[in-house]
Amino acid sequence: MAASDGKAEITTNDPRALEREVEARRAALAGTIDELTDRLAPKTIAQRTVADVRGRVHSFAFDHRGGLRVERVAAVGVAVLGVTTFVVVRAVRKRR
């Protein structure tokens, strides 16, 4: 099999060799399709996304030695507390 302009060429006229080549290409294509199907499955995409988010959160909250980055965790806590306070105050004002 030779390559020309990105297309594979069959270089034999032997029917048995051609048949083997077709079967080999069919098997390779089936493998590629299976791989793409697995990569694009919603469950697989969700698993990759969750793993990515966990990794980002871990690297945000912990340094390279595994120590907690207290200043970052505290900043997030303060932000959450501020947003919660804002929402509660707003809800109380709307009730009046």
Backbone torsions as a table, in degrees:
resi	resn	phi	psi	omega
1	MET	NA	128.3	178.3
2	ALA	-115.5	157.0	-179.9
3	ALA	-109.6	137.7	178.7
4	SER	-145.2	116.7	-179.5
5	ASP	56.1	37.0	177.8
6	GLY	79.3	0.2	179.2
7	LYS	-109.4	138.0	179.0
8	ALA	-82.2	138.1	178.2
9	GLU	-114.6	144.5	175.2
10	ILE	-93.7	127.3	-172.9
11	THR	-107.1	17.8	-179.7
12	THR	-130.2	156.5	176.3
13	ASN	-109.9	-0.2	-179.5
14	ASP	-69.1	119.5	-177.3
15	PRO	-57.8	-38.2	-179.8
16	ARG	-68.3	-40.6	178.3
17	ALA	-66.1	-39.6	177.4
18	LEU	-62.8	-42.0	179.4
19	GLU	-63.5	-43.0	178.1
20	ARG	-64.0	-40.2	179.5
21	GLU	-64.4	-43.0	178.4
22	VAL	-62.6	-43.3	179.4
23	GLU	-65.0	-39.5	178.6
24	ALA	-64.6	-42.6	178.7
25	ARG	-67.0	-38.2	178.6
26	ARG	-63.5	-42.3	178.8
27	ALA	-65.4	-41.7	178.9
28	ALA	-64.1	-42.2	179.1
29	LEU	-64.9	-41.3	178.4
30	ALA	-61.7	-40.8	178.0
31	GLY	-63.6	-41.4	178.8
32	THR	-64.5	-42.7	178.6
33	ILE	-63.8	-42.3	178.0
34	ASP	-61.6	-41.9	179.5
35	GLU	-64.0	-44.5	179.0
36	LEU	-65.2	-40.0	178.4
37	THR	-61.0	-42.5	179.1
38	ASP	-66.3	-43.5	-179.4
39	ARG	-63.7	-33.3	-174.7
40	LEU	-96.6	1.8	178.8
41	ALA	-67.5	134.2	-178.8
42	PRO	-54.2	-39.5	-179.8
43	LYS	-63.4	-42.3	179.1
44	THR	-66.7	-42.0	178.2
45	ILE	-61.8	-42.8	179.6
46	ALA	-63.7	-42.0	179.2
47	GLN	-63.4	-42.5	178.0
48	ARG	-64.2	-40.2	-179.6
49	THR	-65.4	-44.6	178.5
50	VAL	-62.0	-43.9	178.9
51	ALA	-62.4	-39.8	179.0
52	ASP	-65.3	-44.4	179.7
53	VAL	-64.3	-43.2	178.0
54	ARG	-60.0	-42.4	178.7
55	GLY	-63.3	-41.9	179.6
56	ARG	-66.2	-42.2	178.6
57	VAL	-64.0	-43.1	-179.9
58	HIS	-62.3	-45.1	-179.7
59	SER	-69.4	-26.0	176.3
60	PHE	-72.2	-43.0	-172.6
61	ALA	-89.0	-20.0	-176.4
62	PHE	-127.0	145.2	177.0
63	ASP	-83.0	-178.8	-175.1
64	HIS	-65.7	-17.8	178.1
65	ARG	-94.2	-3.0	-180.0
66	GLY	94.3	3.3	179.1
67	GLY	-80.0	144.7	-179.1
68	LEU	-69.7	135.4	175.1
69	ARG	-90.5	88.1	-172.3
70	VAL	-58.1	-42.0	-176.9
71	GLU	-62.6	-37.2	179.1
72	ARG	-71.3	-44.3	-179.7
73	VAL	-64.0	-40.8	178.7
74	ALA	-64.4	-41.0	179.3
75	ALA	-62.0	-41.3	178.1
76	VAL	-65.6	-42.1	178.7
77	GLY	-60.6	-42.9	178.6
78	VAL	-64.7	-41.2	179.1
79	ALA	-63.0	-44.2	178.7
80	VAL	-62.9	-43.2	178.5
81	LEU	-62.1	-41.4	178.7
82	GLY	-63.6	-44.9	179.6
83	VAL	-65.1	-42.1	179.3
84	THR	-62.4	-44.5	178.2
85	THR	-60.5	-44.7	178.9
86	PHE	-59.0	-46.6	-178.8
87	VAL	-64.2	-41.8	-179.3
88	VAL	-66.8	-45.8	179.8
89	VAL	-61.3	-42.7	179.6
90	ARG	-63.3	-40.5	-179.9
91	ALA	-67.1	-38.6	179.4
92	VAL	-66.3	-41.2	180.0
93	ARG	-66.2	-34.5	179.5
94	LYS	-68.3	-31.5	-178.9
95	ARG	-71.4	-24.3	-176.6
96	ARG	-77.5	NA	NA
